[in-house]
Amino acid sequence: MPVLTDVQIRAWIKAGDPIAGKSDGDGLTFTLSASGVAAWVLRYRINGRRCEMTLGRYPETSLLAARTRARALHAAVDQGIDVAAERQHEKARRQAADNVRTLAEDWYAREIAVRYKHPEVVRRVLDNDILPAIGRLEPQKVTPRHADKVLRDIVDRGAPTTANDALRIMRRMFAYGRKRRYLEHNPVADFDLNDAGGKEQARSRALARDELSALLAAMCETPNLGRNNELAFKILLATCVRKGELVSAQWPALDLEQGIWHLAGNKTGAAIDIPLAAPVVEWFRELQVFAAGSEYVLPARLIVKRRRGQAIQSRFPHISPDTLNVALKRVNHGLEDFTVHDMRRTARTHLAALGVSREVAEHALNHKLRDVEGIYNRHDYFEERRQALTLWAELLVSLERGEQPKVVPLRAW
């Protein structure tokens, strides 16, 4: 049973005589140094060794708080944990994470690189927006004001969606650091989307036929676009794949003789064979020349940027996920703003206009069918998709040539 009282403790402190240890029971001990420092010490045995651990000073750590903490630590000792050694280990770990960059790399390696389907998205926001701003700060010294400035700077440059991504990344990264005792408080714990880019609205942009004609013509007339980027955009439109799937594509997955792209590890988690229309096969063959023996369809360019006068090589074996976004901005198409991702919506819209059924069009975009239909309908519509994507590719070729499309909608067949 506890035996000490606050009255006794205050009397001892007032008397000023050093106290090597007054037991409150279960190893909780009150000490008073010759200089008048009053403190709580937990004494315990583990594996036959006598150990002790300072719990805090009195009165900052009250008698009640010391008893509560001592009980919790004794429970850990009973399970064979050397609580003093564990605290030293945690302290060393906190010191190892001397800045946010170190914490970020630890979090990325353990949580993102091995578990996240698209780690390059997180990597890009870390490198471009978060670490340049707060990477050198000690984790425990990052305040909500620091985080707010990161988000405000992104919003001010007109990238609210990226600001939302940055908020989610910082929240998860600092939560990881708090869990592993790199810091005590998550500086963005109280933030929501209103503090970043706001609630995101679903995009509805899709290019009409005349806009596609203008885009295809503008790409041909843009000298600094690069033929490989132009081919990539046409393949994205014609195959309906996601940007990341094309960016990371490898030649062994492409059977150009049979006109099939064996796509695995995509966003839905299911492998799929994508039929390639004749024009698409020719576009891939041209990219094969540009690849110059690389296993990647779009291999990394030699130099992506210069830092302090030194050439920096891409961290990706293929082009960066940002490459096509940047390339699209070079095209002076004169159209209403649209993104690379809007090309999938454009393809889906035109497949519907061409009379392609919902089931075939959704499979062409590799979308999972919902509810009961998704569970029981296992047909992959490969031949139907080949017919539909051939029709769509022929339309794109006609639009690129500036011809009046002569394709016949499937519903009329």
N, C-alpha and C positions, 0 to 999 in steps of 0.2 A: 504493500500500500504506500502511496506517496506520503512523505513525512515533512517536506519543507513548506513554508508559508511565505507570502510576500513580506509580512511583518518581520520575520526572522532575517530575510535576505536584506531588506533595507537597513536593519540594525547592524548587520555585519559590514555592509558597505560604509555606513556612517562611522563605525569603529576604525575601519581602515587596516585591520590586521590581515596579512596575506592568508588565504585559505587554499590549501592544496586540493581539497575536495570534500564537499558535503553531499552525501548521497540522498537522492530523492526516491531511490528504488529502481530496479531494472536497469541499472547502469547509468541512469541520468545523474550527472554530478554538477554541482555548482562550484566554481572556482573564482578566486579573487587574487589578482596579481599584486605585487608590491607597489606598482604604480597606480593601483586602484581600478584596474580593468576587470569588470565582472563578466563572466562568460559561462555558457553551458557546454559541457563535454559529455559525449556518449562513450562509455567504456564497455567493451564487449570482447568475447573470445570467438575466434573462428579457426578451425583446424588446430586447436591447442594454443594458438598465439593470442596474446593480449593486444588489443587494438583500441584506438580511441579516435574520436572525430568531433571537432568543434561544431556546435549547432548554431551558435550566434551569441551576441552579447546581450546582457541584461542592462536596462529594461527594454531595449529594442525588441528582443525576443522575450516575450513574457513567460512566466512560469507555465501557464496553460499551453501556450504555443510550443514550448520546449517539450512538455509531456506528450503532446499530440504527435510531434515529429519523431520523438524517441520511440513511441509505440510503432509507428509506421516503419522506421528503420530496423527495429528489432524483428519485425515480421519478415523483412528481407534477409536479415542475418540468419533467421531460423531456416531459410531456404538455401543457405550456403553461400550467400552473397557477401563479399567483403565490401561494405558500404563506403568505407573510407577510401579504399583503392578504386572503387568505381567512380567516386567523385573526382579523384585525381585524374582518372582516365578521361572523364567528361571535360574537365578543365583543360587538359592537353588537347583534346579534340576541338574545343572552342578556340584555343589559341592557334591551332593549325589553320582554322578558317579565319585568317586574319583580315580578309576582305571579302566583299560580296562576290567577286570573280571566282575565288576559290570555292565558296559555297555553291555558286552556280554550276561550276564544273563537276563538283561532287554530286549534286542533285541530278544534273543532266546524265551523267554516266550511270547512276544507279536507278533512276526512275524513268527517264525519257528514252535514252538510246536503246534500251533493251525491251521496253514495254510499249512505246508509242508507235503507232503505225506510220506517222509522218513526222519524225523528229526534226526534219529540216525546217519545218515551220517554227518550232520553238527555238531552234538554233539561230534562225534569221532574226527573230525579234530580240533575242538576247544580245546578239552581236551588234545589231544596228541601232537599238533603242535603249536597252536597259543597262548593259555593262558600260558603254561609253559615259553614261551619266552618273552611275553609282557604283561601278565596279571596284573602285579603289577604297570605298568606305568600309569600315568595320561593320559587320552585320548588325551588331547591337546598337550601332550609332545611326542607322538608317531610320529616319522619322517619317511620319505621314506626309510632311511637307516635301521631303525628297521624292517620295513616290508620286505625289501630286504633280510635281514639276515634270517628271518623266511623262506622265499621261498628258499634261497640258501641251507639252512640246509636240507630241505626236498629233494631237487633235489640231493644233494650230497650223500644222503643215498640210492639213486636209486628209488625214488618214484615220477616221474614227474607228473603223473596224480593227485596224492594227492596235489602236489604243485599248480596245476591249481585249484583244489577245494579250497585250502586255500586262493588263490588270490580272487576268487569269493566271498568267505565268508567274508574276510576282507573288500572287497569293499562294500558289502551290509551292513555289520555291522557298518562301519564308516560312510556310507551315512545315516544310521538310526540315528547315534549319531549327525551328523551335522544338520539333519533336526530338531532334538529336542534340539539343542543348547548345546550339551555336549562338542562339539569341533567346531572349526571354519573351519578347512580344513580337507579334506579326504586325509590321507597320501598315499593311493594307487590309487588315482584318475587317475594318469598318467601312471599306469602300464598296460601292456597287457600280453598275454600269453608268449611272448618272454622273459619276465622278470620272468616267473615262469617255467613251465615244457615244454613250447613250444606247437605248434599245435599237437593235439592228432590224431594219425593215427587209423583208424578203425582196430580192431583186426580180424584176420582170422584163428586163431588157432582152430583146431578141432582134436580130437584124433581118429586115425584109429583103426580098430579092434584089431590088435596086441598090440597097445598101451593101449587100454582098458583092454585087458587081463593082461598086465604087471601091470597096475594100480591096478586092483582088487586083483591081487595076492600080490602086495606090501602092500596094506592096511591090508590084513590078517596077514602079517608077521611083521607089525609095532606094537610092544608091547605098546608103549606110545601114540598110536593114540586114543584108546578108541572105544569100540564097538558102542556106540551111535553115534560117529562122522562117523564111517564107514557106518552105516546104513543111516545116513543123506546124505552122498555122493551118495549112491546107489539110494535113493529116489529122489534126485535132478536129477540124470541122467534119471531115469525111468519115472518120471512124467513131466519133462520139465519145472517145476515151477522155479520162481526166488528165489534166496537165501533168500531174506527178507520175502518171502511168507511162506517158510518152517520154518524159524527161529521163526516167530511170530505165527505159526499155533497153534490152540487150538483144543482139542479133541471133543468138541461139534460140530465142523464143519465136523468131519469125521464120515461117516457111514460105518464102516468096514464090517458089514453084507451084505450091498448092494454093497460095493466096490465103494463108491463115496466120494469125497472130495468137500464140498460146499465152494468154495473160494470166498470171498467177499472183497471189498476194495482194489483190486489189482492195479497195475500201470495203467492199461487202464481205471480204474474207473468202469468197468462193472463186475458184479458177473458172476461166471462160475462154472459149475459142472465138476470136473475132474474125469474121470473113473480110477479106480485103478485095475491094473492087480493082479492076485492071489499072485505072489511073493511079490508085493509091499504091499499088505494087511498084509502078514506075517511079513514084515520088520516093519510096523507100530505097529503090535501087540507086537513085541519085544521091540520097543521103549516105548510102554505103560507100560511095566514092569519097565523100567528104570525111567519113569516119576514119579512113586511111588505116584500116586494120584493127581499130579499137573494137572491143567487144560491146561497147555501148553505141546505140544508134545516134545519140547526141553527146559525144565525149566532151569532157571539160576542155574549155579553151585554155591555152597555155598560161596566160596571165589575166587575172580578173581585176586587179587593181594594184596600185603602188602605195606603199606606206613608208614614209621617211626615206624616200629614194630607193627602197628595195622592192623588187618584184615579189608579189605574193601569189602563190599558186592556189588554185581552188581546193577546198577541202573535200569536194565531191569528185568522184571519178567521171561523172557526167556533168552536163551544164547545170548551173545553179537553178533552183526553183524560181528565182527572180529573173532569170535571163529573158524569158519570153515576155514577162510583164514589161520589162524595160524596152525590149525590142518593139513591142506594140506601140509604145509612146512615140517612137521615131516615125511612125507611119502618118503622113499628113493626109488622112482620109476625109477630113471635113465633116465627119458624121457626129451625131450625138454620142456622148461618152459611153463607152462600153469596156468590159474587161475580158481577159482571156477566158474566165469561167463562163461568161455569157455565150461563148461559142457552143457550149453543150446545150444551153437552152435554145439557141438558134437552130441547132441540128434537130432537136426534139420537135420544135415548132414546125419545121419544114417536113419532117417525116409525117407528121399528122396531116399537113396540107397535101402530101403526096398520096394520101389514102392508106398509109401504113396503120395497121391495127394497134390498139393500145398495148396488147401483150407483146407484140413484136418490137414496137418502139421502145418500151420499157426494158426489154431484154437487150436491145441494141445499146442502150445507155448503161447496161449492167446494173439496173435498179432491182432491188428485191420486190417481188410481188407481195402485197400485204395480206394479212389475215389468213383465212382458210385457203384462199387461192394460192398464196405463197407456200403453204405447207403441202398441199396435195398436187399442185401442178408442177412437175419436175421436168417438163419438156423445155429444151433450150432454144427452140425455134431457129436452129442454125441456118437451114436452107432459106427460111423466110427472111431471116436477117440479111443473108447474102443478097437476096433479090432486092430488099429494101435499100440496103446501103449502096448497091450498084446504081439504083435509080437516083439516089441522093448524090453520089459522086458524079454521075453524068450531068446532073443539074449544075453542080459546081463548075465543071469543065465548061459547060455552055455559058455560064455567067462570066467566067474568066475571059472567054473569047469575045464577050460582048454580043453573043448571039441571042436570039429569042429562043428560050428553052423549048425543046420539042419532046420532052419527056411526057409520058402518059401516066397519070395517077393510077395506082394499083387498083383503086375501087372500080376503074373503068375496064379492067382486064376480065 
